[in-house]
Amino acid sequence: MAERNIHVLHIVSSLEGGGIERQLQYLVNNLPDRFRCTIVYLKEPQTGDVAITPSLQSRVQLIRISRCCKWDIIGVVRSTAAIIREHDPDVIHLWFPPVATLPAAFLAFPKRISTVSAQRRSLRYRGKISAWFTDRLCYFQHVLSTRIAANFPPSAEPFLYRWLFRHKAGAVIPNGVDVAASAEPKNDFRIGQTCTLWFVGRIVKQKRVDILLKSVIALRREGLNLNLVICGNESDKRISAELRELAEEYDCSGAVTFLGYREDWHHLVTKDDVFVLPSVSEGMPNVLFEAMLLKMPCIATCMPEIGHWVCDEREALLVKPGSVEELCEAIRKAVKSESLRRSIAEKGAELSAQFTVEHMVKQYDQLYHALAERNKV
């Protein structure tokens, strides 16, 4: 007997090219034809259309919800309710953040529509009231949902989340790395007079590009000849301006390149380059594992979401989040030891090759199928 068709309604804040959006794109484009996918996203106020629209197959339907302001909760609830009534999905996948997804969780619960609640970053307290509030909303969403799907294990998370994860039969589904899109870097491990460090990602506060830039400034003053390439969408214009001012203040503007968003960054790097991810908040960062797949030596902050997959001085060099001193020391190590760079690059590539898009899609296929069958009971 042929397998039944399954309609999955995905709820996400925007389609701008971040990690969640990249994984959503991989997922809906590679699910079997028996899945019908609809993506509902919020139109950001005063920004018009999203800056980066993902390349989606024609069978994927996009629905945009407009808001009169950032906290137009009533408008989001009304629009989401109308969409759920019209499309009558088998499964609703709640991505992030709660301002977009929580209304759908409340609406789906009394209708007994199966829901998947995504957890894409740590719920550990990060010292900000706004983050604490958002985390509380995530807990409410998990309570209302049928299952939880996270891209990292819950072992280092708060007790309540670990309890919910077990109670909801949570699934750990690692991100998929697009192996086919990754180009083989040029050259070999021959760092000469100049070493180029790469940061790739959105320029926002939690990425802490300022820590990386301060480390480069400090090491250049020691005599290390370093260049820094910052490649990413300048989502926070204020932070971007501050980074440029900092580079100019210390006469480093010639050594720092702002590329903006480049989808083809994989084709621009070489094996001589070192990839650095100085974030203080991440889930399972796509870009880190893409860099590993390119056989780039990598330096990243040591958070449980990264540390579960990556071992220090095996697949990457790991440093304390927010520490200029530790990041400087890791860069020194990477620049001065060719054997270390070669070792972590090769081990990192072996690790990253395990996280295929096919494996990620297969796990979500099984999860959606189980939830759709649950609706029939």
C-alpha positions as CSV (number, residue, x, y, z in Angstrom):
1,M,0.0,0.0,0.0
2,A,1.3,3.4,-0.9
3,E,2.4,5.7,1.9
4,R,0.0,8.6,2.7
5,N,0.8,12.2,1.7
6,I,1.8,14.3,4.7
7,H,1.3,18.1,4.8
8,V,3.8,19.9,7.1
9,L,3.3,23.5,8.0
10,H,6.6,25.2,9.0
11,I,6.5,28.4,11.2
12,V,9.6,30.6,11.2
13,S,10.3,34.2,11.9
14,S,12.0,35.1,8.6
15,L,13.7,33.7,5.5
16,E,16.9,35.7,5.9
17,G,19.9,33.5,5.4
18,G,20.7,32.3,9.0
19,G,21.4,28.8,10.2
20,I,17.7,27.9,10.9
21,E,16.7,29.1,7.5
22,R,19.5,27.2,5.8
23,Q,18.4,23.9,7.5
24,L,14.8,24.5,6.7
25,Q,15.7,25.0,3.0
26,Y,17.7,21.8,2.9
27,L,14.8,20.0,4.6
28,V,11.9,21.0,2.5
29,N,13.9,20.7,-0.8
30,N,14.9,17.1,0.0
31,L,11.9,15.5,1.6
32,P,10.2,12.8,-0.5
33,D,7.4,13.9,-2.9
34,R,4.8,12.5,-0.5
35,F,5.5,15.5,1.7
36,R,3.7,18.8,1.0
37,C,5.5,21.7,2.8
38,T,4.2,25.2,3.5
39,I,6.4,27.8,5.1
40,V,4.8,30.6,7.1
41,Y,7.1,33.5,8.0
42,L,6.7,37.0,9.4
43,K,7.3,40.1,7.4
44,E,9.7,42.2,9.4
45,P,8.2,45.6,10.1
46,Q,9.7,48.5,8.1
47,T,12.1,46.3,6.1
48,G,10.0,45.3,3.1
49,D,10.9,41.9,1.6
50,V,13.5,39.8,3.2
51,A,17.1,40.4,2.2
52,I,18.0,36.9,1.2
53,T,15.3,34.6,-0.2
54,P,16.2,30.9,-0.1
55,S,16.2,28.8,-3.3
56,L,13.1,26.6,-2.8
57,Q,11.5,24.0,-5.0
58,S,8.3,25.1,-6.7
59,R,6.3,22.6,-4.7
60,V,7.1,24.5,-1.5
61,Q,4.5,27.2,-0.8
62,L,5.4,30.4,1.0
63,I,3.0,32.5,3.1
64,R,4.0,35.8,4.6
65,I,2.3,37.2,7.7
66,S,2.5,41.0,7.8
67,R,2.7,42.9,11.2
68,C,2.1,46.5,11.9
69,C,4.8,46.4,14.6
70,K,7.3,44.0,16.2
71,W,4.9,43.0,19.0
72,D,1.7,42.7,16.9
73,I,0.8,39.5,18.6
74,I,-3.0,39.8,17.9
75,G,-2.3,40.1,14.2
76,V,0.0,37.1,14.2
77,V,-2.5,35.0,16.1
78,R,-5.4,35.9,13.7
79,S,-3.4,35.3,10.6
80,T,-1.9,32.0,11.9
81,A,-5.4,30.8,12.9
82,A,-6.7,31.5,9.4
83,I,-3.8,29.7,7.8
84,I,-4.2,26.6,10.0
85,R,-8.0,26.5,9.2
86,E,-7.4,26.8,5.5
87,H,-4.5,24.3,5.1
88,D,-5.4,21.8,7.8
89,P,-1.9,20.4,8.2
90,D,-1.0,17.0,9.5
91,V,2.1,18.3,11.3
92,I,3.2,21.8,12.4
93,H,6.9,22.4,12.8
94,L,7.6,25.3,15.1
95,W,11.0,26.6,14.4
96,F,12.1,29.9,16.1
97,P,11.5,32.4,17.7
98,P,8.5,32.1,20.0
99,V,7.0,35.4,18.8
100,A,6.4,33.6,15.5
101,T,5.8,30.1,16.7
102,L,4.1,30.2,20.1
103,P,0.7,31.4,18.7
104,A,0.7,28.3,16.4
105,A,1.4,26.1,19.4
106,F,-1.6,27.5,21.3
107,L,-3.8,27.1,18.3
108,A,-2.8,23.6,17.4
109,F,-3.1,22.2,21.0
110,P,-6.9,22.2,21.3
111,K,-7.2,20.9,17.7
112,R,-5.0,18.0,18.5
113,I,-2.7,18.8,15.6
114,S,0.7,17.2,16.1
115,T,3.5,19.7,16.6
116,V,7.3,19.6,16.6
117,S,8.9,22.2,18.8
118,A,12.4,23.0,17.7
119,Q,15.2,23.9,20.1
120,R,18.1,25.4,18.2
121,R,20.2,27.0,21.0
122,S,20.9,26.6,24.7
123,L,18.3,27.6,27.3
124,R,21.1,28.3,29.9
125,Y,20.8,31.8,31.3
126,R,23.0,34.3,29.4
127,G,22.7,37.3,31.7
128,K,20.1,39.2,29.7
129,I,16.5,39.7,30.8
130,S,15.2,39.6,27.2
131,A,16.9,36.2,26.7
132,W,15.5,34.9,29.9
133,F,12.0,36.0,28.8
134,T,12.4,34.4,25.4
135,D,13.6,31.2,27.1
136,R,10.5,31.1,29.3
137,L,8.3,31.3,26.1
138,C,10.3,28.4,24.7
139,Y,9.3,26.3,27.7
140,F,5.6,27.1,27.2
141,Q,5.9,26.1,23.6
142,H,7.6,22.8,24.5
143,V,4.8,22.0,27.0
144,L,2.1,22.5,24.4
145,S,3.9,20.6,21.6
146,T,3.8,16.9,20.8
147,R,7.5,16.3,20.3
148,I,10.8,18.3,20.7
149,A,13.5,18.2,18.1
150,A,16.9,19.7,18.9
151,N,20.2,19.8,17.0
152,F,22.2,19.2,20.2
153,P,21.8,16.9,23.2
154,P,20.1,18.2,26.3
155,S,22.8,16.9,28.8
156,A,24.1,20.4,29.7
157,E,20.7,22.1,29.7
158,P,18.6,23.2,32.7
159,F,16.7,20.4,34.6
160,L,13.2,21.5,33.4
161,Y,14.3,21.3,29.7
162,R,15.9,17.9,30.2
163,W,12.7,16.7,31.9
164,L,10.5,18.0,29.1
165,F,12.9,16.5,26.5
166,R,12.5,13.0,28.0
167,H,8.7,13.5,28.6
168,K,8.1,14.6,25.0
169,A,10.4,11.8,23.6
170,G,12.7,14.4,22.3
171,A,14.8,13.7,19.2
172,V,18.4,14.9,18.6
173,I,18.7,15.6,14.9
174,P,22.1,17.1,14.0
175,N,22.2,19.7,11.2
176,G,22.9,18.6,7.7
177,V,26.0,20.0,6.0
178,D,25.6,20.5,2.3
179,V,28.6,18.4,1.1
180,A,27.9,19.0,-2.6
181,A,28.0,22.8,-2.2
182,S,31.4,22.7,-0.5
183,A,34.4,23.4,-2.8
184,E,37.8,22.0,-2.3
185,P,39.9,24.9,-0.9
186,K,42.9,26.0,-3.0
187,N,46.6,25.5,-2.0
188,D,48.0,23.5,0.9
189,F,49.2,24.2,4.4
190,R,51.9,26.7,3.7
191,I,51.2,29.8,5.8
192,G,53.8,32.3,4.8
193,Q,54.2,35.9,5.9
194,T,50.5,36.5,6.2
195,C,47.7,34.4,7.8
196,T,44.1,35.1,6.9
197,L,41.4,34.5,9.5
198,W,37.8,34.1,8.4
199,F,34.6,34.8,10.2
200,V,31.4,33.8,8.4
201,G,28.0,34.6,9.8
202,R,25.5,37.3,10.5
203,I,27.0,40.4,12.2
204,V,24.9,40.5,15.4
205,K,25.8,40.9,19.0
206,Q,25.9,37.2,20.0
207,K,28.4,36.4,17.3
208,R,31.0,38.6,19.2
209,V,33.0,39.5,16.1
210,D,34.4,42.4,18.3
211,I,36.3,39.7,20.3
212,L,37.8,38.4,17.2
213,L,38.8,41.8,15.9
214,K,40.3,42.8,19.3
215,S,42.3,39.6,19.2
216,V,43.6,40.4,15.7
217,I,44.6,43.9,16.8
218,A,46.4,42.5,19.9
219,L,48.3,39.9,17.9
220,R,49.3,42.3,15.1
221,R,50.8,44.6,17.8
222,E,52.9,41.5,18.9
223,G,54.2,41.3,15.4
224,L,52.0,38.5,13.9
225,N,51.0,39.5,10.3
226,L,47.3,38.7,10.3
227,N,44.4,39.6,8.0
228,L,40.8,39.2,8.9
229,V,37.9,38.6,6.5
230,I,34.4,39.2,7.9
231,C,31.8,37.6,5.6
232,G,28.2,37.9,6.5
233,N,24.9,39.9,6.3
234,E,25.3,43.1,8.3
235,S,22.1,42.5,10.3
236,D,23.0,44.9,13.0
237,K,24.3,48.1,11.3
238,R,25.4,49.6,14.6
239,I,27.7,46.7,15.4
240,S,29.1,46.8,11.9
241,A,29.9,50.5,12.3
242,E,31.5,49.9,15.6
243,L,33.7,47.2,14.1
244,R,34.9,49.5,11.3
245,E,35.6,52.3,13.8
246,L,37.6,49.9,16.0
247,A,39.7,48.8,13.0
248,E,40.4,52.4,12.0
249,E,41.2,53.4,15.6
250,Y,44.0,50.9,15.7
251,D,45.2,51.4,12.2
252,C,44.0,47.9,11.1
253,S,41.4,48.9,8.5
254,G,43.7,47.7,5.7
255,A,44.0,44.3,7.3
256,V,40.2,43.8,7.8
257,T,37.9,43.1,4.9
258,F,34.1,43.3,5.1
259,L,32.8,41.1,2.3
260,G,29.1,41.3,3.2
261,Y,26.9,38.3,2.5
262,R,28.7,35.8,0.1
263,E,27.0,32.5,-0.6
264,D,30.1,31.4,-2.5
265,W,32.5,32.0,0.4
266,H,33.5,28.3,0.2
267,H,35.2,29.1,-3.1
268,L,37.2,32.0,-1.7
269,V,39.1,30.4,1.1
270,T,42.3,28.4,1.0
271,K,43.7,25.7,3.3
272,D,46.2,28.3,4.5
273,D,43.3,30.2,6.1
274,V,42.0,29.7,9.6
275,F,38.3,29.8,10.4
276,V,37.2,31.4,13.7
277,L,33.8,31.3,15.3
278,P,33.8,33.6,18.5
279,S,30.1,33.3,19.3
280,V,28.8,33.3,22.8
281,S,25.4,31.7,21.8
282,E,24.9,29.0,19.2
283,G,23.0,25.9,18.5
284,M,24.9,23.5,16.2
285,P,26.6,26.1,13.9
286,N,26.3,25.2,10.2
287,V,29.1,27.4,9.2
288,L,31.6,25.8,11.6
289,F,31.0,22.3,10.1
290,E,31.0,23.7,6.6
291,A,34.5,25.1,7.3
292,M,35.6,21.8,8.7
293,L,34.4,20.0,5.6
294,L,36.6,22.4,3.6
295,K,39.5,21.1,5.7
296,M,40.1,24.5,7.2
297,P,41.7,24.6,10.6
298,C,39.0,25.9,13.0
299,I,38.8,27.8,16.2
300,A,35.5,28.0,18.1
301,T,34.1,28.9,21.5
302,C,33.7,26.0,23.9
303,M,29.9,25.7,24.5
304,P,28.1,22.5,25.2
305,E,26.3,22.8,21.8
306,I,29.7,22.7,20.1
307,G,31.7,20.7,22.7
308,H,29.4,17.7,22.4
309,W,30.5,17.2,18.8
310,V,34.0,18.7,18.8
311,C,37.0,17.9,21.0
312,D,39.6,20.5,21.8
313,E,42.8,20.1,19.7
314,R,41.3,17.1,17.9
315,E,38.7,18.6,15.4
316,A,39.2,22.2,16.4
317,L,40.8,24.5,19.0
318,L,38.2,25.5,21.6
319,V,38.3,28.6,23.7
320,K,36.3,30.2,26.5
321,P,33.4,32.4,25.2
322,G,34.2,36.1,25.4
323,S,37.9,35.7,26.2
324,V,40.3,37.8,24.1
325,E,43.2,36.1,25.9
326,E,42.2,32.5,25.1
327,L,41.3,33.4,21.5
328,C,44.7,35.1,21.1
329,E,46.5,32.0,22.4
330,A,44.5,29.7,20.1
331,I,45.3,31.8,17.0
332,R,49.0,31.8,18.0
333,K,48.9,28.0,18.2
334,A,47.2,27.7,14.9
335,V,49.6,30.1,13.1
336,K,52.8,28.7,14.5
337,S,52.2,24.9,14.3
338,E,51.6,23.5,10.8
339,S,51.3,20.0,12.2
340,L,48.5,21.1,14.5
341,R,46.7,22.9,11.7
342,R,46.9,19.8,9.5
343,S,45.8,17.5,12.3
344,I,42.7,19.4,13.3
345,A,41.7,20.1,9.7
346,E,41.8,16.5,8.8
347,K,39.9,15.3,11.9
348,G,37.4,18.1,11.5
349,A,36.7,17.1,7.9
350,E,36.1,13.5,9.0
351,L,33.7,14.6,11.7
352,S,31.8,17.0,9.5
353,A,31.4,14.4,6.7
354,Q,29.1,12.5,9.1
355,F,26.5,15.3,9.1
356,T,24.9,14.8,5.7
357,V,21.7,16.5,4.6
358,E,20.4,13.0,3.6
359,H,20.7,11.8,7.2
360,M,19.0,14.9,8.6
361,V,16.1,14.6,6.1
362,K,15.7,10.9,6.9
363,Q,15.3,11.6,10.6
364,Y,12.7,14.3,10.1
365,D,10.9,12.1,7.6
366,Q,10.6,9.4,10.3
367,L,9.5,12.0,12.9
368,Y,6.8,13.5,10.7
369,H,5.6,10.1,9.6
370,A,5.2,9.0,13.3
371,L,3.3,12.2,14.2
372,A,1.0,11.9,11.2
373,E,0.2,8.3,12.1
374,R,-0.5,9.4,15.7
375,N,-3.2,11.7,14.3
376,K,-5.0,8.7,12.9
377,V,-5.3,7.0,16.2
